[in-house]
Amino acid sequence: MLSLETRRVLVLGGTHEGAELARRLAGTEFADIEAITSLAGRLELATLLPGRVRTGGFGGAAGLKRYLANQQIAFVIDATHPFATTISAHAAEACAGEGVALLRIDRPAWNIPPGTRWIAVDSMDDAAGALEGLGRRPFLTVGRRGLEAFARLEGVRFLVRLLAAPAEPLPLIDYEVVVARPPHSLGSERRLMEAHRIDVLVTKESGGEATASKIEAARARDIPVVAVRRPPMRNREAVAGVDAALAWLRERL
Ligand SMILES: NC(=O)c1ccc[n+]([C@@H]2O[C@H](COP(=O)([O-])OP(=O)(O)OC[C@H]3O[C@@H](n4cnc5c(N)ncnc54)[C@H](OP(=O)(O)O)[C@@H]3O)[C@@H](O)[C@H]2O)c1
């Protein structure tokens, strides 16, 4: 049971913003808030987060709605990745159904430096199509689950950056893996691209500061960037970052 003064906020995380929210909500300013961070449980490091952490899917929108009721959640902050569209849709449905206030954190898009050779596409398949003829040493920074689209590409050697070493061989003909977690400095991105003679970068248009340096590094090397556009998230109350999300919460306490 919650005391009358304490209110629970569920942070849907798995991102930098989610981790930052967990840290800030654990501070004394939010003594009347109990924050629960929710992680999908794939590659996130739950042990690094302060406060309560729960891991694993809820079982769809209906499962999340039940969770909100059982845990007496007063607010949900959806700080999930811009491409994590399923959980965000479930959050919208469950919060509407349960009458719980929902706020979405929408990361600001990257500022594309002038002179960047930017090729925007709508899907991972389109990104694979766009690669033909662009380069022979593509740097793939699209996550493990985006790789199938590139499975048939021959005559290229991919550099694939992942958060953890893959348990199984990747579905690519010729590749090398580098394991690293953001944030990445501009210097390390430049060194990595130089060491591997990268001649094209493939990315999701995720935005945010933690991964922006690869765009600047690509521009500095004058190599093209194939960027998969963000899926739209409509009809949500949204703010651009953690500070604004905490201000939203303060107004409601
Ligand atoms: N997609 C990316 O490029 C990307 C990049 C970096 C980090 N992440 C993070 O990784 C997680 C998974 O991303 P995704 O693209 O696979 O998500 P997704 O496609 O939107 O969600 C798939 C399913 O995973 C579960 N899930 C996702 N996020 C969850 C969370 N924070 N807490 C509890 N369950 C969650 C839900 O299962 P149920 O239906 O069973 O509830 C959801 O239906 C997200 O939390 C996201 O913030 C994603």
The ligand as a Gaussian input file, in Angstrom:
#p B3LYP/6-31G(d) Opt

LIG

0 1
 N       14.156000       0.151000     -30.727000
 C       15.356000       0.681000     -30.537000
 O       16.080000       1.048000     -31.498000
 C       15.883000       0.854000     -29.148000
 C       17.133000       1.445000     -28.966000
 C       17.620000       1.653000     -27.658000
 C       16.850000       1.260000     -26.587000
 N       15.636000       0.680000     -26.784000
 C       14.846000       0.283000     -25.605000
 O       14.719000      -1.112000     -25.633000
 C       13.417000      -1.504000     -25.211000
 C       12.822000      -2.439000     -26.247000
 O       12.731000      -1.723000     -27.472000
 P       11.845000      -2.279000     -28.671000
 O       12.081000      -1.415000     -29.843000
 O       12.015000      -3.762000     -28.743000
 O       10.373000      -1.974000     -28.062000
 P        8.947000      -2.211000     -28.732000
 O        9.098000      -2.901000     -30.027000
 O        8.198000      -0.942000     -28.676000
 O        8.259000      -3.185000     -27.654000
 C        8.156000      -4.592000     -27.831000
 C        7.650000      -5.188000     -26.534000
 O        8.697000      -5.153000     -25.555000
 C        8.161000      -4.848000     -24.272000
 N        8.756000      -3.597000     -23.825000
 C        9.381000      -2.649000     -24.556000
 N        9.859000      -1.676000     -23.790000
 C        9.533000      -2.005000     -22.531000
 C        9.775000      -1.399000     -21.280000
 N       10.462000      -0.254000     -21.171000
 N        9.292000      -2.017000     -20.171000
 C        8.610000      -3.170000     -20.269000
 N        8.368000      -3.805000     -21.427000
 C        8.825000      -3.231000     -22.540000
 C        6.654000      -4.773000     -24.450000
 O        6.189000      -6.092000     -24.206000
 P        4.683000      -6.369000     -23.703000
 O        3.799000      -6.131000     -24.877000
 O        4.724000      -7.784000     -23.237000
 O        4.398000      -5.390000     -22.588000
 C        6.512000      -4.407000     -25.905000
 O        5.276000      -4.771000     -26.468000
 C       12.606000      -0.232000     -25.012000
 O       12.395000      -0.061000     -23.640000
 C       13.442000       0.868000     -25.621000
 O       13.369000       2.085000     -24.876000
 C       15.136000       0.465000     -28.043000

